[in-house]
Amino acid sequence: MVIYTYGHQYPVTSVLESNFKYDVYICRDSESNGFCRVLRLKDKSEVPQLVAWLSERVDRNVFTDYIEHFMFEDSLCIVMKYTQGITLADKSDTEAAPFYERLELFRKILERAVLLDIPDYFLDKCFEPRNIIVASDLTINFNYPIEDITGQKDCAPIRKAEQLFRTMFAREIERKVPDELIDFYKKMPELGGAGMIELYSKYYMMMSALIERNAGNEEPKSIWYKLWNKIKKLWKVLKKLLTIALIAAAIAYLVFTIRNSGSSKEKEPNFDSIGNVTIDKDK
């Protein structure tokens, strides 16, 4: 199956969902050779109002994850960029990311949201871990499940950002360290009306202060972690002492061997008798 418009073709690679209201496809984008997610809305009564809303809210020159919308066989199709890969939810379930990596990840999530100038309805999806794709180099991409777009309401993406922050830094929030991170977290609700740029700016300042004083090393450690560190330090000292002892023993053995070989000379064998015959040495 191929969904197409005047300028583009979208060959369908898989069907994610299909019901009487809408279909959701993963398609190949013939122009970029990447993937896209196509929402096909079957209820034509919603189309005029929705198209007007999209035209007003979406600037495709900036919000480049939004590819286009068009009519296909009497249905409205909305095409969004789709990225395959490991989600933040999967990454969090399979590994405990270091503190600084999580700091950088959250910064990149905010940065991408700001650079794309994502409208609130779509931005609300971006702060859900299952919709955030994380590459091995920590590059961030968003996926957009927008099946409820016909009932879009006023969203609060900064509240969603606060929830994501609480999830990513649960350990630090529970331990109440470091201070800069906790202060930022407490002030996040106040930034609700300030917008994403202000949120990013405050976060960047907090992160820079943490990096400057190497706050990541101040994370509280468990008693087992501290004990293991002490054992490792003690082993380093013991290793040096054992090395010195082995060298000293080798030197002592070498000296003993040299002295022993110099003081003992080989002597000729002295035979006084052979069997019952006595040897007369004077003859």
PERA-V605598 format. One record per backbone hydrogen bond with DSSP energy under -0.5 kcal/mol. CO is the residue of the C=O (numbers start at 1). NH is the residue of the N-H. E is the energy in kcal/mol with one decimal. If there is no record, write none. Layout:
co={CO	CO}
nh={NH	NH}
e={E	E}
//
This chain:
co={1	3	8	9	10	11	14	14	17	21	21	22	23	24	24	25	25	26	26	27	28	28	29	34	35	36	36	37	37	38	38	39	39	40	41	42	43	44	44	46	47	48	49	50	51	52	53	54	57	58	59	59	62	63	65	65	68	70	72	75	75	76	77	78	78	79	79	80	82	86	87	88	89	90	91	95	98	99	100	101	102	103	104	105	106	107	108	109	110	111	112	113	114	119	120	122	122	123	123	125	127	128	129	129	129	131	131	132	132	133	133	135	139	141	143	144	146	148	149	156	156	157	158	159	160	161	162	163	164	165	167	169	170	171	172	172	178	179	180	181	182	183	184	185	187	187	188	189	190	191	191	195	196	197	198	199	200	201	202	203	204	205	206	207	208	209	210	211	214	215	216	222	223	224	225	226	227	228	229	230	231	232	233	234	235	236	237	238	239	240	241	242	243	244	245	246	247	248	249	250	251	252	253	254	255	256	257	258	259	260	263	269	270	272	274	276	277	278	279	280}
nh={12	10	5	30	3	28	16	26	24	42	43	19	40	16	17	27	38	13	14	36	11	30	33	29	82	27	38	39	80	25	40	41	78	23	76	44	46	47	48	50	51	52	53	54	55	56	57	58	59	60	62	63	64	66	67	81	79	77	75	72	77	41	70	39	80	67	68	37	35	134	91	92	93	94	95	97	102	103	104	105	106	107	108	109	110	111	112	113	114	115	116	118	117	123	124	125	126	126	127	128	129	131	88	89	132	133	143	88	134	135	141	138	135	133	145	146	149	151	152	159	160	161	162	163	164	165	166	167	168	169	170	173	174	175	176	177	182	183	184	185	186	187	188	188	190	191	191	192	193	194	195	199	200	201	202	203	204	205	206	207	208	209	210	211	212	213	215	214	217	218	219	226	227	228	229	230	231	232	233	234	235	236	237	238	239	240	241	242	243	244	245	246	247	248	249	250	251	252	253	254	255	256	257	258	259	260	261	262	263	264	265	271	272	279	277	278	274	280	281	283}
e={-2.8	-3.1	-2.6	-1.4	-2.3	-2.6	-0.6	-2.6	-3.0	-2.6	-0.6	-2.3	-2.9	-2.3	-1.4	-0.6	-2.6	-2.9	-1.7	-2.4	-0.6	-0.9	-2.6	-2.8	-1.9	-2.8	-0.5	-0.5	-2.7	-2.5	-0.6	-0.7	-2.5	-2.0	-1.3	-1.0	-1.0	-1.0	-0.5	-2.1	-2.8	-1.9	-2.0	-2.6	-2.3	-1.6	-2.5	-2.3	-0.6	-0.7	-1.5	-3.2	-2.1	-1.6	-0.8	-3.1	-3.2	-3.3	-1.2	-3.2	-0.5	-3.2	-2.0	-2.7	-0.5	-2.1	-1.3	-3.2	-0.6	-2.9	-2.5	-2.4	-1.6	-1.5	-1.5	-0.9	-2.0	-2.2	-2.2	-2.4	-2.3	-1.9	-2.4	-2.0	-2.2	-2.8	-2.4	-1.9	-2.1	-2.9	-2.1	-1.4	-0.7	-2.9	-2.2	-1.1	-0.8	-0.6	-0.7	-1.3	-0.5	-2.5	-1.0	-1.4	-1.0	-0.6	-2.3	-2.3	-0.5	-0.5	-1.9	-2.0	-2.5	-3.1	-0.5	-1.2	-1.9	-1.6	-1.4	-0.8	-1.4	-2.5	-2.1	-1.8	-2.3	-2.6	-2.4	-1.8	-2.7	-2.1	-0.9	-2.4	-2.3	-1.9	-1.4	-1.7	-2.0	-2.7	-2.2	-2.3	-2.2	-1.4	-0.9	-0.7	-0.8	-0.7	-1.3	-1.2	-0.5	-1.2	-0.9	-1.8	-2.8	-2.4	-2.4	-2.3	-2.8	-2.0	-2.1	-2.9	-2.4	-2.0	-2.0	-2.5	-2.3	-1.5	-2.8	-1.3	-1.6	-2.0	-1.0	-2.3	-2.4	-2.4	-2.0	-2.1	-2.4	-2.4	-2.2	-2.8	-2.5	-1.6	-1.5	-2.6	-2.6	-1.6	-2.2	-2.8	-2.0	-2.3	-2.5	-2.3	-2.1	-2.5	-2.4	-2.1	-2.3	-2.5	-2.3	-2.0	-2.5	-2.5	-2.2	-2.2	-2.4	-2.1	-2.0	-1.5	-1.6	-1.2	-0.7	-0.6	-0.6	-2.4	-2.0	-0.6	-2.5	-0.5	-0.8	-0.9}
//
